Amino acid sequence: MNSPVSRSSRAGPTGHESFAFPAGQGRDSFALDGGWRLTPQSITPTGGSAQVRLNYHAKQVRMVLSGTGTVTYRAGGRTRTIHAAGTPDSHQLLSTPDDRSGTLTVTVGKGVQAYSFTFG
């Protein structure tokens, strides 16, 4: 998956970086906004919250999350909330009868680790 990001600072020894959403973003890609702690397996907001934007073409979109906190996103004209608690678990963000293209902007709250999007 191609992930265009605009970094406003370089990663320090702790893996903390600041990002800004790019002006343009390709299909089936994600971008980050805000402060994130990056590890080989997950990302965690370094402040109160940070955002991930996903451009997708799929029937279903899921996100693997762990930790304790909330994640909000907008789909189908409604804002929805996920309450993450515990070990990594897959959460359905979107499910439609047919393939669709769209954009999801997910706000990941303090205390939540994001691992991956899966879609198909």
C-alpha positions in Angstrom: 0.0 0.0 0.0 1.4 3.4 -0.9 1.3 5.8 2.0 2.1 9.5 1.1 2.9 11.4 4.2 4.3 14.8 4.9 6.6 14.8 7.9 7.1 18.0 9.7 10.0 16.6 11.8 12.4 13.6 11.7 12.1 10.6 14.0 14.1 11.0 17.1 15.6 8.1 19.0 12.2 7.3 20.6 10.4 7.0 17.2 8.2 10.1 17.7 7.3 12.0 14.5 4.9 14.8 13.5 2.9 14.4 10.3 0.5 16.5 8.2 -2.0 15.2 5.7 -0.8 15.6 2.2 -2.7 17.8 -0.3 -3.3 14.7 -2.6 -3.5 11.1 -1.7 -3.7 8.0 -3.9 -6.2 5.2 -4.0 -5.8 2.4 -1.5 -3.3 4.5 0.7 -3.2 6.0 4.1 -1.7 9.2 5.5 -1.0 10.4 9.1 -1.7 13.7 10.8 -0.5 14.8 14.2 2.1 13.4 16.6 2.8 9.7 16.5 5.1 7.2 18.2 6.1 4.7 15.5 7.2 1.2 16.2 7.7 -1.8 13.8 4.2 -3.2 14.7 2.0 -0.2 15.7 1.5 3.5 15.9 0.4 5.5 19.0 -0.7 9.1 19.3 1.9 11.1 21.3 -0.5 13.9 22.3 -4.2 13.7 23.1 -5.2 12.3 19.7 -4.0 12.0 16.1 -5.5 11.1 12.8 -5.2 8.5 10.1 -6.8 9.0 6.7 -7.5 6.0 4.5 -8.5 6.1 0.8 -10.0 2.8 -0.1 -11.8 0.7 -2.7 -13.5 -2.2 -0.9 -16.7 -3.7 0.5 -15.3 -3.9 4.0 -12.8 -1.9 6.0 -11.4 -3.1 9.4 -8.8 -1.7 11.7 -6.7 -3.6 14.3 -6.5 -1.7 17.6 -5.3 -2.3 21.2 -4.9 -0.4 24.4 -7.5 1.6 26.3 -9.3 4.6 24.8 -11.6 5.7 22.0 -11.4 5.9 18.2 -13.8 8.0 16.2 -14.5 8.0 12.5 -17.1 9.2 10.0 -18.8 6.7 7.7 -22.2 6.9 5.9 -22.7 10.5 7.1 -22.5 9.5 10.8 -19.7 9.8 13.3 -19.1 6.5 15.1 -17.0 5.6 18.1 -15.0 2.5 19.0 -14.0 1.8 22.6 -10.7 -0.1 22.4 -9.8 -2.2 25.4 -7.1 -4.7 25.8 -5.1 -6.8 23.4 -5.1 -6.3 19.6 -8.5 -6.8 18.1 -10.0 -6.2 14.6 -12.8 -3.7 14.5 -15.2 -3.3 11.5 -15.3 0.3 10.3 -17.3 -0.1 7.1 -19.3 -2.9 5.4 -21.3 -2.5 2.2 -22.9 -4.9 -0.2 -20.8 -3.8 -3.2 -17.2 -2.4 -3.7 -17.1 1.3 -3.1 -14.4 3.9 -3.1 -14.2 6.4 -0.3 -12.2 8.1 2.4 -12.3 7.4 6.1 -10.6 9.8 8.6 -10.0 8.0 11.9 -9.1 9.9 15.1 -7.1 7.7 17.4 -7.3 8.8 21.0 -4.7 8.7 23.8 -3.8 5.2 25.0 -4.8 3.4 21.8 -2.4 1.6 19.5 -3.3 1.2 15.8 -1.8 -1.8 14.0 -3.3 -2.1 10.5 -6.1 -1.6 8.2 -7.5 -4.6 6.4 -9.9 -4.1 3.5 -11.3 -6.2 0.7 
